[in-house]
Amino acid sequence: MAVDDADLSGTLTGIYRNLRAGDQSAVTELWNHFRHRLLALARKTLSGRHPCSSDAEDALQSAFVSFWQRSERGDFGEDLNRDDLWNLMGLITVRKALKLQRSERAQKRGGDKTIESLPIEQISGKGSSVEFALTCEELLSQLEPDIRIFAVLRMMGSKNREIAEQLGCTERKVERKLNLIRAAWSSEIAKWTE
């Protein structure tokens, strides 16, 4: 059942509502709209990690399937605008890429330890913007791969103790990594304002 509201016809909000209503063509429309940006985000997330050429595509496809299934279940609510959709799909894509990377790293070490992802309920779509998402993406790409996960978890609202528990390290290590991130970002932001 498609949305009849003429004001939303053709908008991403309207397309998302159609997806929620079971319109299969809405899936294709969202995929076509976000695919290239999400693929670039997955590649940036995996940069410096010697990924296989298919890793970013795998992460993107997994993220999109997860988004689609959860949308149809009603996990994300009725009304998501363009910015909400980008931020939500971007976050899911980053998480899938990091999970893929952790899984590969664990397999190389002979283990299967993975880090559970944070609940999606901690995402705040209100007040977000494309500019903010792109700035975050750019700042994250400036970080070394081994500290990027600390920044992502902190940006998602995790406290130092929670980050330490998820990553299996001490709170002191988390503090040191966050201080490195602050220093790196401060110098980067200073360049933007010169």
C-alpha positions in Angstrom: 0.0 0.0 0.0 1.6 3.2 -1.1 1.4 6.6 0.7 -1.4 8.8 -0.8 -0.1 12.0 0.7 0.8 14.2 -2.3 3.2 16.3 -0.3 5.5 13.3 0.3 5.2 11.7 -3.1 8.7 11.2 -4.5 10.5 12.4 -1.4 12.7 10.1 0.6 10.3 10.3 3.5 7.5 9.2 1.2 9.6 6.4 -0.3 10.5 5.2 3.3 6.8 5.2 4.2 6.1 3.1 1.0 8.8 0.7 2.1 7.2 0.4 5.5 3.9 -0.3 3.8 5.5 -3.2 1.8 6.1 -1.5 -1.6 9.0 -3.4 -3.0 9.9 -0.7 -5.6 10.6 1.6 -2.6 13.5 -0.7 -1.7 15.1 -0.2 -5.1 14.6 3.6 -4.9 16.3 3.8 -1.6 19.1 1.5 -2.7 19.7 3.6 -5.9 19.6 6.8 -3.9 22.1 5.9 -1.1 24.2 3.1 -2.6 27.2 5.1 -3.8 27.5 7.3 -0.7 27.2 4.3 1.6 29.7 2.3 -0.4 32.2 5.2 -0.1 31.5 5.3 3.6 32.2 1.6 4.0 35.4 1.9 2.0 36.6 4.8 4.2 35.7 2.8 7.3 37.8 -0.1 6.1 40.6 2.0 4.7 44.1 1.1 6.0 42.9 -2.4 6.9 43.9 -4.2 3.7 40.4 -5.3 2.9 39.5 -7.6 0.1 37.9 -5.7 -2.8 34.5 -7.2 -1.9 34.6 -6.2 1.8 33.0 -2.8 1.4 30.3 -4.2 -0.9 29.7 -7.1 1.6 29.3 -4.6 4.4 27.0 -2.4 2.4 24.8 -5.2 1.3 24.6 -6.6 4.8 23.7 -3.1 6.2 21.0 -2.5 3.6 19.4 -5.9 4.2 19.4 -5.2 7.9 17.9 -1.8 7.4 15.2 -3.2 5.1 14.2 -6.0 7.5 14.2 -3.7 10.5 12.2 -1.0 8.7 9.5 -3.5 7.7 9.4 -4.7 11.4 8.8 -1.1 12.4 12.0 -0.8 14.5 12.8 2.8 13.3 9.4 4.5 13.5 7.1 6.0 10.9 8.7 9.2 9.8 12.3 9.4 8.9 13.4 12.3 6.8 16.4 12.5 4.3 18.9 13.3 7.1 17.5 10.6 9.5 17.7 8.0 6.7 21.3 8.9 5.8 22.5 8.9 9.4 20.7 5.7 10.2 21.9 3.8 7.1 25.4 5.3 7.5 25.6 4.1 11.1 24.5 0.6 10.2 27.0 0.5 7.3 29.9 1.6 9.5 28.9 -1.0 12.2 28.7 -3.7 9.6 32.1 -2.7 8.1 33.7 -2.7 11.6 32.1 -6.0 12.5 33.4 -7.5 9.2 36.9 -6.2 10.0 36.7 -7.5 13.6 35.6 -10.9 12.4 38.4 -11.1 9.9 40.9 -10.0 12.5 39.6 -12.6 15.0 39.8 -15.4 12.4 43.4 -14.5 11.7 44.2 -14.8 15.4 42.4 -18.1 15.5 39.5 -16.8 17.7 36.0 -15.8 17.1 35.6 -13.0 19.6 33.3 -10.3 18.3 32.1 -7.0 19.8 28.4 -6.6 20.2 27.0 -3.5 18.6 25.2 -0.8 20.5 21.4 -0.8 20.5 20.0 1.2 17.6 17.8 3.1 20.1 20.8 5.2 21.0 20.8 6.9 17.6 19.4 10.4 17.7 18.0 11.4 14.4 16.7 14.7 15.7 18.8 17.8 15.0 21.1 15.9 12.7 22.2 17.1 9.3 24.0 16.0 6.2 26.8 18.4 6.9 27.2 17.0 10.4 27.3 13.5 9.1 29.9 14.4 6.4 32.0 16.2 9.0 31.9 13.2 11.2 32.8 10.9 8.3 35.7 13.2 7.4 37.1 13.4 10.9 36.8 9.6 11.3 38.7 9.0 8.1 41.6 11.1 9.6 42.1 8.6 12.4 44.3 5.5 12.4 42.2 2.4 12.1 43.1 1.1 15.5 41.6 4.1 17.3 38.7 4.8 15.0 36.4 2.4 16.9 37.0 4.3 20.1 35.7 7.5 18.4 32.7 5.8 16.8 31.6 4.3 20.1 32.1 7.6 22.0 30.2 9.5 19.3 27.3 7.0 19.7 27.1 8.0 23.4 29.1 5.2 25.1 30.8 6.1 28.4 34.5 5.2 28.9 33.5 2.2 31.1 31.2 0.9 28.4 33.7 1.2 25.7 36.3 -0.6 27.8 33.9 -3.4 28.4 33.0 -3.7 24.7 36.6 -3.7 23.6 38.0 -5.8 26.4 40.5 -3.2 27.6 41.0 -0.8 30.6 39.2 2.5 31.1 42.7 4.1 31.2 43.4 2.8 27.7 40.1 4.3 26.5 41.0 7.6 28.0 44.4 7.6 26.3 42.8 6.8 22.9 40.2 9.5 23.3 42.9 12.0 24.2 44.7 11.1 21.0 41.5 11.5 19.1 40.8 14.9 20.6 44.4 16.0 19.8 44.1 14.8 16.2 40.7 16.4 15.7 41.7 19.7 17.3 44.6 20.1 14.9 42.4 19.1 11.9 39.6 21.6 12.9 42.2 24.3 13.4 43.3 23.8 9.8 39.7 24.4 8.7 39.4 27.7 10.5 42.7 29.2 9.4 
